[in-house]
């Protein structure tokens, strides 16, 4: 994109913040209105001592609600999260990975479609051709990812083929000291992907995870099989893998690293620039979701640009309101960018204090 001056960027930052504050007011009004809100927030409001619709006027005012608690999303009844305005709509439920006990659940009606249509607008047609078919190799049910990538393919005029991976089974194998069986399972997944890639020549686009991408590329040249673009995400995405994928694995095939999860949706990767040296830099889909990097010991304090901290996520849609949730990730805080005039994150990875207790990077 054209170079943006400091003054232009500052104007964009201020305009984006104005849109965010207005969006916060809209979402808070929706979720705390007895006609449209969900049972969880309407019940929660009774113990607050104030009316969020009156007191919360800006994004910073969400601090009045405190930190969103992890356990609120574990277990049921899941319908307490369905806004009353959507009671008669078909509802999906998507789960997190389940690497730390009962998985967290999030309801969806249209959010996964909205998020991935917005992401589609960032993909170049020459690398992800309209009308081309897709292959997804990675976790599907009960993951949001399965329906989301399928919708992305359909939105762009294609059909999505699927190869499933059950990360919970991989976690179980690794925890029980069976790495060979985990490797055998990975090979089984890769073999299925290769069968589909060789059988369907209209597959031009691939979604997978770093470990699976490397395993596939050990067997075949994706470029020779007709793949034009690879959209890739997962906890194993690192600057080292980014460089390896671009310079060695893919032989010119477009590579788009992403950061997404069940609770947020999908963050967009910053265009690759030489000065970033293959850092993985993401920007959330503002104002529908925002990411901050905070001091792990003082979560109310946002760290400075370039400093390391824990990722805090806020999701702001009419389907799902989740303010100030501390993720199991850490990253460096990244300054606003011309295309994305709000904070981003650099090199997201598992929160270092949890690494001894959580099996990460299984796919």
ZITAMO-V955016 format. One record per backbone hydrogen bond with DSSP energy under -1.0 kcal/mol. CO is the residue of the C=O (numbers start at 1). NH is the residue of the N-H. E is the energy in kcal/mol with one decimal. If there is no record, write none. Layout:
BEGIN
<<CO/NH/E> <CO/NH/E>>
END
This chain:
BEGIN
<<5/9/-2.7> <6/10/-2.4> <7/11/-2.2> <8/12/-2.1> <9/13/-2.7> <10/14/-2.4> <11/15/-2.2> <12/16/-2.7> <13/17/-2.3> <14/18/-2.0> <15/19/-2.1> <16/20/-2.4> <17/21/-2.6> <18/22/-2.0> <19/23/-2.3> <20/24/-2.7> <21/25/-2.0> <22/26/-2.0> <23/27/-2.7> <24/28/-2.8> <25/29/-2.2> <26/30/-1.8> <27/31/-2.5> <28/32/-1.7> <33/36/-1.1> <33/37/-3.5> <36/85/-1.3> <37/84/-2.1> <38/42/-2.1> <39/43/-2.5> <40/44/-2.6> <41/45/-2.1> <44/47/-1.4> <45/48/-1.5> <51/54/-1.9> <51/55/-2.1> <52/56/-2.3> <59/62/-1.6> <60/63/-1.8> <61/64/-2.3> <62/65/-2.0> <63/66/-1.6> <69/72/-1.3> <70/73/-1.6> <71/74/-1.3> <73/105/-2.4> <77/80/-1.5> <78/81/-1.9> <79/82/-1.3> <80/40/-2.7> <83/86/-2.2> <84/87/-1.3> <86/89/-2.0> <92/108/-2.4> <94/106/-2.8> <104/96/-2.2> <106/94/-2.9> <108/92/-3.3> <110/114/-2.4> <111/115/-3.0> <112/116/-1.5> <113/117/-2.0> <114/118/-1.9> <115/119/-1.9> <116/120/-2.0> <117/121/-1.1> <119/122/-1.9> <120/123/-1.6> <124/128/-2.3> <129/132/-1.6> <133/204/-2.2> <133/205/-1.6> <134/161/-2.9> <135/207/-2.8> <136/163/-2.5> <140/143/-3.2> <142/95/-2.4> <144/148/-2.3> <145/149/-2.7> <146/150/-1.7> <147/151/-2.4> <148/152/-2.4> <149/153/-2.4> <150/154/-2.4> <151/155/-3.3> <152/156/-1.5> <153/158/-3.3> <154/157/-1.8> <156/131/-2.9> <159/134/-2.8> <161/136/-2.7> <163/138/-2.1> <166/170/-1.4> <167/171/-2.7> <168/172/-2.1> <169/173/-2.4> <170/174/-2.6> <171/175/-2.7> <172/176/-1.7> <173/178/-2.7> <174/177/-1.4> <178/182/-1.7> <179/183/-2.3> <180/184/-2.4> <181/185/-2.2> <182/186/-2.1> <183/187/-2.3> <184/188/-2.0> <185/189/-2.1> <186/190/-2.6> <187/191/-2.5> <188/192/-1.6> <189/193/-1.9> <190/194/-2.4> <191/195/-1.8> <192/196/-1.8> <193/197/-2.6> <194/198/-2.1> <195/199/-1.3> <196/200/-1.8> <200/203/-1.7> <202/133/-2.5> <204/228/-3.5> <204/229/-1.5> <205/135/-1.8> <206/231/-3.0> <207/137/-2.8> <208/233/-1.4> <209/213/-3.0> <210/214/-2.5> <211/215/-1.9> <212/216/-2.5> <213/217/-2.6> <214/218/-1.2> <216/219/-1.4> <216/220/-1.9> <221/225/-1.4> <222/227/-2.5> <223/226/-1.5> <228/254/-1.9> <229/206/-2.1> <230/256/-3.0> <231/208/-1.4> <232/258/-2.4> <234/237/-1.7> <238/242/-2.7> <239/243/-2.4> <240/244/-2.3> <241/245/-3.2> <242/246/-2.2> <243/247/-3.1> <244/248/-2.2> <244/249/-2.3> <245/250/-2.2> <250/253/-2.0> <254/230/-2.9> <256/232/-2.3> <259/267/-3.2> <261/265/-2.0> <265/261/-1.5> <268/283/-2.3> <273/276/-1.6> <274/277/-1.5> <276/279/-1.9> <280/347/-3.2> <281/270/-2.9> <282/345/-2.3> <283/268/-2.5> <284/286/-2.2> <285/288/-1.5> <288/316/-3.4> <290/314/-2.4> <292/312/-3.1> <293/303/-2.3> <294/310/-2.7> <298/301/-2.9> <301/295/-2.6> <304/307/-2.1> <307/333/-2.1> <309/331/-2.2> <310/294/-3.0> <311/327/-2.7> <312/292/-2.5> <313/325/-3.2> <314/290/-2.6> <315/322/-2.5> <320/317/-2.4> <322/315/-2.1> <324/68/-1.6> <325/313/-3.2> <328/351/-2.5> <329/311/-2.3> <330/349/-2.2> <331/309/-2.3> <332/346/-2.4> <333/306/-2.9> <334/344/-2.4> <340/337/-2.5> <340/342/-2.3> <344/334/-2.5> <345/282/-2.6> <346/332/-2.2> <349/330/-2.8> <351/354/-2.3> <354/357/-2.1> <354/358/-1.5>>
END
